[in-house]
Amino acid sequence: MTQIDLYSILPISVLVAFACLLLLLEVFYPKGKQKEIGFFAAFGFALTMGLAISQLGNTISGFGGMVALDGFSNFLNVLFLLTGILSVAFAYGYNKRMGIDRGEYYVLIMFSVAGMMLMGQATDLIITFLALELLSIPLYILAAFSIQKEESEEAGIKYFLLGSYATGFIVFGIALIFGATTSTAFAAIIASIAQGTANLTLLTIGAALLLIGFGFKVAMVPFHMWTPDVYQGSPTSVTAFMAAGAKAAGFAALLRVFSSLFPSLAADLAPVIAVLAALTMIIGNITAVAQTDMKRMLGYSSIAQAGYILMAFVPFADEAVRATAISAGLFYLVAYTLASFGSWGVLMMLEREEGKGLSLADYAGLGKKYPLLAFAMAVFMLSLTGLPPTLGLVGKFYLFRAVMEGNVLWLAIVGVLTSLVSAFYYLRVIVTMYFKEGAPVIIQDRLAYWAIGSCVVATVALSLVPAPLFAWVSNALISPF
Amino acid sequence: MIPVNYYLILSGVLFSAGAVGVLIRRNSLVIFMSIELMLNAANLAFVAFAKMHSANPAVVHNGQIFVFFVMTVAAAEVAVGLALIVAIFRKKQSIDVDQLNQLKG
């Protein structure tokens, strides 16, 4: 193990070391004071974020080609750490209100974020698999974190069973790819395909199994059935983390694996992915229209959003368009993370201990009574719809452009039409907030206010000046081998 | 000497049995066992492929080491999964997934 090896996973190692330390600290902390662990966790995330930012611009490969540090993984590391910080900020007050302020919460979030970061960096299928499990197993526990509630338990077991089912597909897919190419290292797999020694039948089946497995993780139709239930049953602080972080990590793995390993299978895979993306957008958006529970509505909305991000995959084998498409996907991922985290944050402000305050009717009158919070929610809803002046509009614009450059015009049309459908249920929230009478109750939580505020500012400011972010995602390339 | 292909066929059959088992069984424990069956089918495939290329030690190591990783991760999953199932059983006196119906809409 050389210095280069260690440097390539430095942020991950620091984060994991920090998490282990907190796990020890938590034992010696008196009960009822454990939320102070949250401070340490936020510090750990900030420290790691500093390290990740200091690594920008590096392109190195470590551990004999098992992990890579390149623009792509560097960008995602920063994004995942941001997710971690935001979820600590939201959970700090929320978990106390819900009576689940236990120190393990932050530790599990840290382990899960470490898994996500490793997922973006993995260039060996062994590492992809380990990272996936490092990310998922803490999430199974987190989903059931509010164990005294039946819904949370149910969410936990559903997520666990379907998540492990997906893992089964992924492991068997990796086994077939190993059989087809005699290796699990990306470089060796690519070489084997290029030399024509690979067994293409096995390879295609393996790739399809991987697509199914990752499809479960990112909630792609028809593997999305668990999403609304799990999102509704889990504590909202966990749901926010799952909706933003876990989904982004799934996409990171899909992008990395498919665009590195399977360009040669594009003729078979690209049409399938295009159809799945279209189905995801259509079914996600149409089902969301019928929801009155806000958590469920946002759950279906997150399925639909996965469909939009999935569009960035369709031209994954087209050399000329691939870079544009991947950067458009990453750009939209940022827009989605900010807007979805922010709107889950608003939900947490209105949710009360008994699990009330979660239906659409509870938002009536919010505009009159709490104009700032209502404004924030309105910005997030506009961003998720893709209307100005928000980052969602810019993101969708780049996405549709990438898809059109990839010559899949029909998919772009489906994207635009389903965005129109989605406007119905997103704008319904705004209408309810501003034009209906009601007496909403919110919880005063300064930290959450700050977190929501920074999401609003970022969503609006980055849409007015998208150039820096766009320059960054354009450099976030997957390094070739 | 049994040809390596037979192991691969067995592994495919085990995987399919597991995948179907998850879909048609209603008891959480049995579903969980089916998932383990899928993972072990993959392990069998790894070892069989490694054996197929036994002339090349790198391939053998790669395949067999993956099996150890899968076994370790499966053990971690069991720890979490069984804890969840026990917690549910304590509350409901049943681990039938059809009774997990609080969440719908």
Chai-1 contact restraints between the chains, C-beta under 6 A:
chainA,res_idxA,chainB,res_idxB,connection_type,confidence,min_distance_angstrom,max_distance_angstrom,comment,restraint_id
A,I126,B,F66,contact,1.0,0.0,6.0,A-B,restraint_1
A,E133,B,V73,contact,1.0,0.0,6.0,A-B,restraint_2
A,I137,B,A76,contact,1.0,0.0,6.0,A-B,restraint_3
A,I137,B,V80,contact,1.0,0.0,6.0,A-B,restraint_4
A,Y140,B,V80,contact,1.0,0.0,6.0,A-B,restraint_5
A,I141,B,V80,contact,1.0,0.0,6.0,A-B,restraint_6
A,A144,B,L84,contact,1.0,0.0,6.0,A-B,restraint_7
A,E150,B,Q102,contact,1.0,0.0,6.0,A-B,restraint_8
A,E151,B,Q102,contact,1.0,0.0,6.0,A-B,restraint_9
A,E151,B,L103,contact,1.0,0.0,6.0,A-B,restraint_10
A,E153,B,A87,contact,1.0,0.0,6.0,A-B,restraint_11
A,E153,B,I88,contact,1.0,0.0,6.0,A-B,restraint_12
A,E154,B,L100,contact,1.0,0.0,6.0,A-B,restraint_13
A,E154,B,Q102,contact,1.0,0.0,6.0,A-B,restraint_14
A,E154,B,L103,contact,1.0,0.0,6.0,A-B,restraint_15
A,G156,B,L84,contact,1.0,0.0,6.0,A-B,restraint_16
A,I157,B,L84,contact,1.0,0.0,6.0,A-B,restraint_17
A,I157,B,I88,contact,1.0,0.0,6.0,A-B,restraint_18
A,F160,B,G81,contact,1.0,0.0,6.0,A-B,restraint_19
A,F160,B,L84,contact,1.0,0.0,6.0,A-B,restraint_20
A,L161,B,I31,contact,1.0,0.0,6.0,A-B,restraint_21
A,S164,B,I35,contact,1.0,0.0,6.0,A-B,restraint_22
A,S164,B,E77,contact,1.0,0.0,6.0,A-B,restraint_23
A,Y165,B,V22,contact,1.0,0.0,6.0,A-B,restraint_24
A,Y165,B,I35,contact,1.0,0.0,6.0,A-B,restraint_25
A,G168,B,I35,contact,1.0,0.0,6.0,A-B,restraint_26
A,G168,B,M38,contact,1.0,0.0,6.0,A-B,restraint_27
A,G168,B,L39,contact,1.0,0.0,6.0,A-B,restraint_28
A,V171,B,L39,contact,1.0,0.0,6.0,A-B,restraint_29
A,V171,B,A42,contact,1.0,0.0,6.0,A-B,restraint_30
A,V171,B,V70,contact,1.0,0.0,6.0,A-B,restraint_31
A,F172,B,F15,contact,1.0,0.0,6.0,A-B,restraint_32
A,F172,B,A42,contact,1.0,0.0,6.0,A-B,restraint_33
A,A175,B,A42,contact,1.0,0.0,6.0,A-B,restraint_34
A,A175,B,A45,contact,1.0,0.0,6.0,A-B,restraint_35
A,A175,B,F46,contact,1.0,0.0,6.0,A-B,restraint_36
A,F178,B,F49,contact,1.0,0.0,6.0,A-B,restraint_37
A,G179,B,F49,contact,1.0,0.0,6.0,A-B,restraint_38
A,T182,B,H53,contact,1.0,0.0,6.0,A-B,restraint_39
A,T182,B,V59,contact,1.0,0.0,6.0,A-B,restraint_40
A,T184,B,N62,contact,1.0,0.0,6.0,A-B,restraint_41
A,D229,B,L103,contact,1.0,0.0,6.0,A-B,restraint_42
A,Q232,B,L103,contact,1.0,0.0,6.0,A-B,restraint_43
A,G233,B,L103,contact,1.0,0.0,6.0,A-B,restraint_44
A,R296,B,G105,contact,1.0,0.0,6.0,A-B,restraint_45
